[in-house]
Amino acid sequence: MQDTSQKIVTREALREIAARLRKDGAQIVFANGCFDTLHVGHVRYLESAKAEGNALIVGVNADSSVSALKGPGRPILDENARARLVAAVRAADYVVIFAEPNVEALLGELRPHVHAKGTDYTQASVPERATAEMLGIRIAIVGDPKDHSTRELIDSVRRSPHG
C-alpha cells in the first residue's frame, strides 16, 4: 500500500515530474481547489478530471489563499491536512500546495494538457482561461452538478443540535 504523503510534492519536484510525464507521452490533467473539508463533490470532481487524461496533478490552496478567498474562519483544516486528504483520493497522482490566488503560474510551470475546473465554472468564467489559451491548454468543465458545497456542509454542522 502506498503512503499517500508521497504523492505530496514541492513545486520544484513537480516541474521535473511533469517534464518526465510529458516525455513519456502522458496526458497531464491539472485540477485545483481549496478542498476545505473534503466531500463527495470533490471526489467526483477529481475522478472526472482524471478521466480527461492519465496523470492528475492537484493544486491545493495554501491556508493564506483560502483565508483570502473564503473569509474569516477558513480554512477549517490546515493546508497539510487538506493536501493529505486529497492525496488519499485514488484519482490524484500528485498534489502540490500553492499560495497564489489563482493557478496561472502553476499552469505556466507545469504545462498540463488539460486544466479541469468544476461545474461551478463555465468556459467563460474560468479565471485562468486567457493563460490556458495562450499556453494551448484545453479547459474541461468536469464533475457533477454543484449541489453541495463546503460552506453548506459547515453551516449544516453548525445548525445541527447534535454538533
Secondary structure as UniProt FT lines:
FT   HELIX           4..7
FT   HELIX           11..23
FT   TURN            24..25
FT   STRAND          28..33
FT   HELIX           40..50
FT   TURN            51..52
FT   STRAND          55..61
FT   HELIX           63..70
FT   TURN            72..73
FT   HELIX           79..88
FT   TURN            90..91
FT   STRAND          94..98
FT   HELIX           104..110
FT   STRAND          114..118
FT   TURN            119..120
FT   HELIX           123..125
FT   TURN            127..128
FT   HELIX           129..135
FT   STRAND          138..142
FT   HELIX           150..159
FT   TURN            161..162
//
